[in-house]
Amino acid sequence: MKFPKGKPVLENVKIHFVNFDNILNQAKKAREGRLNGYIQIIYPQEVDLLFFQNGNPINAGRFNRTGYSLVPIKDVVERAKKSEVGIVNIYDVPDELLYMMVVSLKETPLFANKPIKLLDIDKLLDRLKGVNFGGFLVLTKNFEYFYVKFEEGEPVRIYVAGKGVSSINREIFKKFLEKGGNDFYVSGYQGKTQIKQADPALVGMYVKFLNSLIGAFSEAIGPSIVRKTLMSSYEVAKNQHSLLNNFQIGDDLKVIEGTVAVTAEEVTNAFATWVDKFVDAIFVVLGRGTDEIIYKCIRDYRFALKSAGFFEKSKLSRLAI
């Protein structure tokens, strides 16, 4: 599988020679600027991509012969650390390409995998011009990926698999397709999706905060009642936020952290709902004593919760913390 390249930082290095902890740290400390680009990890049957913005990992994808999907950053990193077979490449790429690569994994396409040879290209381009299309197209051919940026309904730049970027116009784009034998498949994207995954540390913080509440409430009213309220609140919350299906409640009443490929806002909304449902149920038993316990539990997480916008989503804003 080939993707557009930018400035090579590291190329064709066997994975067992790579220290991923060092790479993650160096991405933030590079002399020539923090990494904006991706790490490509080539395995025998598939390829993982880990995307960086300003030196920080923001998302991850997995590609194979059946397609591609978003995957949690944590999964990609842990897999790379454990693998003995694979090749690692690192490229610094323009923000525009980085955005298109991630969005194509996350956003629902306007149209998907249409064979170019069955399309009237002039009609397609006329239609895109008519709606002043400002998104992008993804072309695929033999597991090679090309990204075409549009502005005001016209193609203006193409990022070529295995190469870099070139300026184009309508006629150059049509000639490019013809030169490729029109064997491409094309998908179209609006390009309006947030691309940054929730930091695993944020997810971990929410789990620790909820577990703190569970422990404190268990001491106050006993684990039996807490178990019932926790389970019922979990069922309600996960019906509203499917990402919570990735988390489990252990026999010891502790929430077990899962790995998710979602945004920080989605995680915050989900845990705000779960905490609110849980606290509401506990309030029926404890009354105002509930708030006293929350104050104590929230002490260690107050600033992180504020920074994440948790209180803007949660009923706990009533506490004016």
Summary of the structure (lengths in Angstrom):
residues: 321
radius of gyration: 23.7
end to end distance: 50.8
largest distance: 73.0
contacts: 971
relative contact order: 0.11
helix: 47%
strand: 25%
